[in-house]
Amino acid sequence: MSVPEPMIAGASTDAAAGPLRVAVDPDICQGHARCWQVCPEIFGLDEEGHAVVAATEVPPELAEKVQEAMDNCPERAITLN
Ligand code: SF4
């Protein structure tokens, strides 16, 4: 009997659907840097403190942290598909 994978809201965990992809909308991002604090492996900051994505494809082991970063973004600027 297999143990189910943790579900990520709004994102498919179906391996056939391919890797999760993360993006930050630069028109919405206000530079709170919460994403970077939660998951510096994926999020960086530009010279103005706005988020940049270092890797659009999210490794499975970082999916939970990216989800947490997304949940903590006050502007809802992060999307995960
Ligand atoms: S937490 Fe959201 S608004 Fe703040 S830097 Fe990250 S993406 Fe931008």
Backbone and ligand atoms as CSV (ligand in chain L), in Angstrom:
chain,resi,resn,atom,element,x,y,z
A,1,MET,N,N,0.842,-1.184,0.000
A,1,MET,CA,C,0.000,0.000,0.000
A,1,MET,C,C,0.885,1.246,0.000
A,2,SER,N,N,0.644,2.159,-0.928
A,2,SER,CA,C,1.508,3.330,-1.020
A,2,SER,C,C,0.960,4.481,-0.183
A,3,VAL,N,N,1.880,5.315,0.269
A,3,VAL,CA,C,1.510,6.500,1.041
A,3,VAL,C,C,1.286,7.643,0.064
A,4,PRO,N,N,0.144,8.326,0.167
A,4,PRO,CA,C,-0.116,9.412,-0.788
A,4,PRO,C,C,0.832,10.585,-0.603
A,5,GLU,N,N,1.175,11.227,-1.726
A,5,GLU,CA,C,2.017,12.430,-1.698
A,5,GLU,C,C,1.211,13.573,-1.097
A,6,PRO,N,N,1.885,14.519,-0.411
A,6,PRO,CA,C,1.149,15.692,0.084
A,6,PRO,C,C,0.606,16.510,-1.085
A,7,MET,N,N,-0.607,16.984,-0.927
A,7,MET,CA,C,-1.242,17.763,-1.988
A,7,MET,C,C,-0.793,19.215,-1.927
A,8,ILE,N,N,-0.592,19.807,-3.081
A,8,ILE,CA,C,-0.277,21.225,-3.168
A,8,ILE,C,C,-1.477,21.906,-3.804
A,9,ALA,N,N,-2.073,22.819,-3.068
A,9,ALA,CA,C,-3.290,23.475,-3.532
A,9,ALA,C,C,-3.068,24.148,-4.873
A,10,GLY,N,N,-3.946,23.891,-5.785
A,10,GLY,CA,C,-3.894,24.557,-7.076
A,10,GLY,C,C,-2.856,24.009,-8.019
A,11,ALA,N,N,-2.148,22.983,-7.623
A,11,ALA,CA,C,-1.115,22.442,-8.498
A,11,ALA,C,C,-1.289,20.930,-8.616
A,12,SER,N,N,-1.021,20.432,-9.773
A,12,SER,CA,C,-1.119,19.003,-9.985
A,12,SER,C,C,0.143,18.324,-9.502
A,13,THR,N,N,-0.011,17.193,-8.846
A,13,THR,CA,C,1.149,16.419,-8.447
A,13,THR,C,C,1.305,15.210,-9.359
A,14,ASP,N,N,0.552,15.196,-10.447
A,14,ASP,CA,C,0.623,14.112,-11.409
A,14,ASP,C,C,1.947,14.198,-12.168
A,15,ALA,N,N,2.772,13.174,-12.005
A,15,ALA,CA,C,4.083,13.200,-12.643
A,15,ALA,C,C,3.977,13.324,-14.152
A,16,ALA,N,N,2.896,12.806,-14.722
A,16,ALA,CA,C,2.713,12.886,-16.168
A,16,ALA,C,C,2.502,14.321,-16.633
A,17,ALA,N,N,2.097,15.187,-15.715
A,17,ALA,CA,C,1.865,16.587,-16.066
A,17,ALA,C,C,3.170,17.367,-16.143
A,18,GLY,N,N,4.276,16.756,-15.771
A,18,GLY,CA,C,5.568,17.416,-15.831
A,18,GLY,C,C,5.890,18.134,-14.540
A,19,PRO,N,N,7.072,18.765,-14.503
A,19,PRO,CA,C,7.502,19.419,-13.262
A,19,PRO,C,C,6.664,20.650,-12.945
A,20,LEU,N,N,6.601,20.970,-11.663
A,20,LEU,CA,C,5.939,22.207,-11.256
A,20,LEU,C,C,6.783,23.383,-11.728
A,21,ARG,N,N,6.095,24.423,-12.160
A,21,ARG,CA,C,6.791,25.631,-12.617
A,21,ARG,C,C,6.323,26.816,-11.790
A,22,VAL,N,N,7.282,27.612,-11.362
A,22,VAL,CA,C,6.966,28.768,-10.540
A,22,VAL,C,C,7.297,30.045,-11.308
A,23,ALA,N,N,6.505,31.073,-11.059
A,23,ALA,CA,C,6.743,32.366,-11.699
A,23,ALA,C,C,6.338,33.474,-10.737
A,24,VAL,N,N,6.978,34.627,-10.905
A,24,VAL,CA,C,6.617,35.827,-10.146
A,24,VAL,C,C,6.181,36.883,-11.147
A,25,ASP,N,N,5.028,37.475,-10.895
A,25,ASP,CA,C,4.536,38.544,-11.768
A,25,ASP,C,C,5.216,39.850,-11.346
A,26,PRO,N,N,6.103,40.385,-12.176
A,26,PRO,CA,C,6.848,41.587,-11.780
A,26,PRO,C,C,5.956,42.821,-11.659
A,27,ASP,N,N,4.790,42.786,-12.268
A,27,ASP,CA,C,3.873,43.927,-12.166
A,27,ASP,C,C,3.139,43.950,-10.829
A,28,ILE,N,N,3.126,42.801,-10.144
A,28,ILE,CA,C,2.415,42.702,-8.870
A,28,ILE,C,C,3.384,42.726,-7.687
A,29,CYS,N,N,4.572,42.134,-7.863
A,29,CYS,CA,C,5.557,42.030,-6.784
A,29,CYS,C,C,5.904,43.413,-6.226
A,30,GLN,N,N,5.885,43.498,-4.898
A,30,GLN,CA,C,6.195,44.760,-4.221
A,30,GLN,C,C,7.505,44.688,-3.429
A,31,GLY,N,N,8.206,43.589,-3.526
A,31,GLY,CA,C,9.522,43.500,-2.914
A,31,GLY,C,C,9.543,43.259,-1.413
A,32,HIS,N,N,8.615,42.492,-0.920
A,32,HIS,CA,C,8.611,42.181,0.513
A,32,HIS,C,C,9.710,41.194,0.892
A,33,ALA,N,N,10.182,40.442,-0.083
A,33,ALA,CA,C,11.264,39.461,0.102
A,33,ALA,C,C,10.874,38.263,0.956
A,34,ARG,N,N,9.618,38.102,1.225
A,34,ARG,CA,C,9.211,36.940,2.034
A,34,ARG,C,C,9.501,35.641,1.289
A,35,CYS,N,N,9.310,35.651,-0.008
A,35,CYS,CA,C,9.571,34.447,-0.798
A,35,CYS,C,C,11.038,34.029,-0.664
A,36,TRP,N,N,11.913,34.974,-0.755
A,36,TRP,CA,C,13.351,34.714,-0.636
A,36,TRP,C,C,13.698,34.211,0.764
A,37,GLN,N,N,13.048,34.762,1.780
A,37,GLN,CA,C,13.312,34.312,3.151
A,37,GLN,C,C,12.871,32.867,3.347
A,38,VAL,N,N,11.770,32.501,2.712
A,38,VAL,CA,C,11.232,31.147,2.883
A,38,VAL,C,C,11.992,30.142,2.025
A,39,CYS,N,N,12.317,30.517,0.790
A,39,CYS,CA,C,12.921,29.553,-0.139
A,39,CYS,C,C,13.975,30.223,-1.022
A,40,PRO,N,N,15.151,30.500,-0.445
A,40,PRO,CA,C,16.212,31.161,-1.218
A,40,PRO,C,C,16.784,30.280,-2.338
A,41,GLU,N,N,16.450,28.976,-2.282
A,41,GLU,CA,C,16.929,28.068,-3.338
A,41,GLU,C,C,16.261,28.394,-4.678
A,42,ILE,N,N,15.069,28.953,-4.610
A,42,ILE,CA,C,14.303,29.242,-5.827
A,42,ILE,C,C,14.178,30.748,-6.084
A,43,PHE,N,N,13.992,31.522,-5.019
A,43,PHE,CA,C,13.747,32.950,-5.194
A,43,PHE,C,C,15.002,33.762,-4.879
A,44,GLY,N,N,15.227,34.767,-5.691
A,44,GLY,CA,C,16.280,35.730,-5.439
A,44,GLY,C,C,15.667,37.116,-5.468
A,45,LEU,N,N,16.505,38.115,-5.273
A,45,LEU,CA,C,16.035,39.504,-5.303
A,45,LEU,C,C,16.884,40.289,-6.291
A,46,ASP,N,N,16.234,41.178,-7.037
A,46,ASP,CA,C,17.006,42.026,-7.945
A,46,ASP,C,C,17.539,43.233,-7.172
A,47,GLU,N,N,18.174,44.153,-7.871
A,47,GLU,CA,C,18.810,45.296,-7.200
A,47,GLU,C,C,17.802,46.222,-6.502
A,48,GLU,N,N,16.542,46.103,-6.883
A,48,GLU,CA,C,15.508,46.919,-6.234
A,48,GLU,C,C,14.738,46.128,-5.163
A,49,GLY,N,N,15.162,44.881,-4.936
A,49,GLY,CA,C,14.531,44.069,-3.900
A,49,GLY,C,C,13.296,43.321,-4.364
A,50,HIS,N,N,13.050,43.332,-5.663
A,50,HIS,CA,C,11.919,42.571,-6.182
A,50,HIS,C,C,12.358,41.142,-6.475
A,51,ALA,N,N,11.394,40.244,-6.387
A,51,ALA,CA,C,11.713,38.823,-6.535
A,51,ALA,C,C,12.063,38.457,-7.966
A,52,VAL,N,N,13.046,37.610,-8.087
A,52,VAL,CA,C,13.371,36.961,-9.352
A,52,VAL,C,C,13.410,35.459,-9.082
A,53,VAL,N,N,13.066,34.697,-10.097
A,53,VAL,CA,C,13.048,33.247,-9.948
A,53,VAL,C,C,14.346,32.693,-10.528
A,54,ALA,N,N,15.098,32.007,-9.661
A,54,ALA,CA,C,16.380,31.454,-10.081
A,54,ALA,C,C,16.191,30.196,-10.915
A,55,ALA,N,N,15.118,29.459,-10.634
A,55,ALA,CA,C,14.847,28.224,-11.357
A,55,ALA,C,C,13.348,28.102,-11.530
A,56,THR,N,N,12.867,28.099,-12.758
A,56,THR,CA,C,11.419,28.031,-12.971
A,56,THR,C,C,10.874,26.645,-12.674
A,57,GLU,N,N,11.681,25.604,-12.916
A,57,GLU,CA,C,11.238,24.252,-12.605
A,57,GLU,C,C,11.543,23.950,-11.142
A,58,VAL,N,N,10.534,23.533,-10.426
A,58,VAL,CA,C,10.677,23.296,-8.985
A,58,VAL,C,C,11.004,21.831,-8.737
A,59,PRO,N,N,12.179,21.540,-8.158
A,59,PRO,CA,C,12.470,20.153,-7.798
A,59,PRO,C,C,11.454,19.669,-6.768
A,60,PRO,N,N,11.060,18.418,-6.848
A,60,PRO,CA,C,10.033,17.895,-5.929
A,60,PRO,C,C,10.343,18.162,-4.466
A,61,GLU,N,N,11.609,18.111,-4.090
A,61,GLU,CA,C,11.962,18.308,-2.686
A,61,GLU,C,C,11.774,19.756,-2.224
A,62,LEU,N,N,11.611,20.686,-3.174
A,62,LEU,CA,C,11.402,22.092,-2.808
A,62,LEU,C,C,9.960,22.538,-3.004
A,63,ALA,N,N,9.102,21.644,-3.465
A,63,ALA,CA,C,7.715,22.024,-3.776
A,63,ALA,C,C,6.991,22.577,-2.552
A,64,GLU,N,N,7.231,21.965,-1.400
A,64,GLU,CA,C,6.549,22.420,-0.191
A,64,GLU,C,C,7.009,23.828,0.206
A,65,LYS,N,N,8.320,24.096,0.081
A,65,LYS,CA,C,8.835,25.423,0.434
A,65,LYS,C,C,8.339,26.481,-0.538
A,66,VAL,N,N,8.243,26.141,-1.809
A,66,VAL,CA,C,7.729,27.098,-2.791
A,66,VAL,C,C,6.257,27.391,-2.505
A,67,GLN,N,N,5.519,26.347,-2.140
A,67,GLN,CA,C,4.118,26.548,-1.771
A,67,GLN,C,C,4.009,27.472,-0.562
A,68,GLU,N,N,4.887,27.292,0.412
A,68,GLU,CA,C,4.891,28.145,1.607
A,68,GLU,C,C,5.221,29.591,1.225
A,69,ALA,N,N,6.187,29.757,0.330
A,69,ALA,CA,C,6.530,31.108,-0.138
A,69,ALA,C,C,5.332,31.748,-0.826
A,70,MET,N,N,4.666,30.962,-1.647
A,70,MET,CA,C,3.483,31.458,-2.347
A,70,MET,C,C,2.407,31.873,-1.344
A,71,ASP,N,N,2.194,31.055,-0.334
A,71,ASP,CA,C,1.177,31.349,0.674
A,71,ASP,C,C,1.530,32.594,1.488
A,72,ASN,N,N,2.826,32.893,1.586
A,72,ASN,CA,C,3.270,34.028,2.402
A,72,ASN,C,C,3.468,35.303,1.598
A,73,CYS,N,N,3.245,35.258,0.311
A,73,CYS,CA,C,3.381,36.464,-0.512
A,73,CYS,C,C,2.124,37.318,-0.324
A,74,PRO,N,N,2.267,38.499,0.282
A,74,PRO,CA,C,1.076,39.312,0.544
A,74,PRO,C,C,0.426,39.865,-0.713
A,75,GLU,N,N,1.167,39.887,-1.806
A,75,GLU,CA,C,0.618,40.431,-3.056
A,75,GLU,C,C,0.051,39.350,-3.968
A,76,ARG,N,N,0.220,38.088,-3.591
A,76,ARG,CA,C,-0.197,36.968,-4.440
A,76,ARG,C,C,0.451,37.074,-5.820
A,77,ALA,N,N,1.741,37.380,-5.808
A,77,ALA,CA,C,2.479,37.579,-7.067
A,77,ALA,C,C,3.082,36.294,-7.609
A,78,ILE,N,N,3.036,35.237,-6.793
A,78,ILE,CA,C,3.681,33.981,-7.171
A,78,ILE,C,C,2.642,33.010,-7.689
A,79,THR,N,N,2.960,32.378,-8.807
A,79,THR,CA,C,2.086,31.324,-9.327
A,79,THR,C,C,2.892,30.039,-9.429
A,80,LEU,N,N,2.190,28.935,-9.196
A,80,LEU,CA,C,2.802,27.614,-9.244
A,80,LEU,C,C,1.872,26.724,-10.061
A,81,ASN,N,N,2.386,26.204,-11.156
A,81,ASN,CA,C,1.555,25.380,-12.044
A,81,ASN,C,C,2.223,24.046,-12.347
L,1,SF4,S1,S,6.890,37.889,-1.251
L,1,SF4,FE1,FE,5.701,38.346,-3.106
L,1,SF4,S2,S,5.672,40.559,-3.256
L,1,SF4,FE2,FE,7.290,39.993,-1.824
L,1,SF4,S3,S,9.189,39.855,-3.071
L,1,SF4,FE3,FE,8.293,37.809,-2.994
L,1,SF4,S4,S,6.976,37.716,-4.822
L,1,SF4,FE4,FE,7.413,39.858,-4.450
